[in-house]
Amino acid sequence: MVQFSTTDGNQAMDVERGTKELNGGSSKRKSESIGEGGEVSNKKKKKKSKANGHGHRRHSVSTKPARDPRDEATDTPEETPIEVSRSPSPVIDFDGLSRPSKGARERLDESPEQAALRMSKLTGAVRTILECIGEDPDREGLLATPERYAKAMLYLTKGYQENVRDIVNDAIFHEDHNELVIVKDIEVFSMCEHHMVPFTGKMHIGYIPDRNVIGISKLPRIADMFSRRLQIQERLTKDVAHAVMEILKPQGVAVVMESSHLFVFWVA
């Protein structure tokens, strides 16, 4: 697997390729991630050797006539076939969570009593914020604001309570189809992990199936799940690309996102 990432202004793109090569456009900045031990370059050398018909080229200065190698046995071991490996996905674990932290697992498995305690702590924290910025949380307009904001924050980060396995829900279908599938203009709302302010935009997801296709509504839901967490735009595209690659094992995946960030309006 070869993975490319490009960023241009507020654009981010992630491409993953499987066993077949995909040709893409150029970009202003491109980083290439290659497997351990220079895997890609070694494969190229092996393929070149195969094309020449010999594992190694030997130069002989002997005056003896050359022998047909088919007339004598050889002890040269057969060259092992080249295997194209996929990097293990760093974002999907056994229960479908992405980069699971202790807090995420606690929130996923909490009881109603624990959920109420979490809500109470978050409400108290918002009240403290109001006091620290110079407001009076007991005035009429702010009486219910801490609780409302706590509910809104839990909704905006509900992706921590969702997992890919439940979203896909076996909606994978075996079809004799290997042409490009694209879902465009998926609306994405997320929160910057550096400033905890929103960024919004549109995401486009495309993949080339390897006989397996996914229900068309699942791609926007996967994008929504990963966006409902504290994110950065570059990692969000990578999370979605890895998830689609892990679920479908397609020939290739591309994810492009264009977004607007609120934090750019001040210097932090």
C-alpha angles and dihedrals in degrees: 000000000000119000126198128192126189132180125190115173105309094346125108129183133183124189127185124188129199128192095322127064119245122202115221139174128271126264138198095243124022133175122192123207115204129187124261121293096019091292096173097052092047091053091052091054092050092049091051090052090052091052090056091050095235133080091221133014114231126198115210127198095183119124092214116110114263116258126225103250089218090068094066136045120253130210094201107127118235114262111254115241117261112251121207106215129197121224111245110256111254093200106053119067133173095290096039097254122141119231089340115209128190091259093051093053092047090052092047094053102031123132123234089261091053091047090053091050091050090051091050093050092048092048090052091049092053090050089054090051091053091051092048094054090053101261130130109236089195096062117107099257093051103039095105097024097099092055094043092050092047090054091047092050092051090051094048089053098039089121088084088067096049132076136197095241094061093043094052092043095183092304091144117119130195108231133164090241129123104160127111117285117197132183109191137194098020106175111233128192119184143150126245110241092213098056103010091232125126130268121187136188148122129286129203119201123193133172139172107226125227091210093297122096131182129224106275094234092057096071094062089045092052089050090049093049094055093042093054090075135071101283150159118226095241094053093043091061090047093050092054093045092050092047094052090046092050094047102043105021088217127177090256145344132209127187123185125182133183117189147162120233122207095203092069089077093076137037113248 
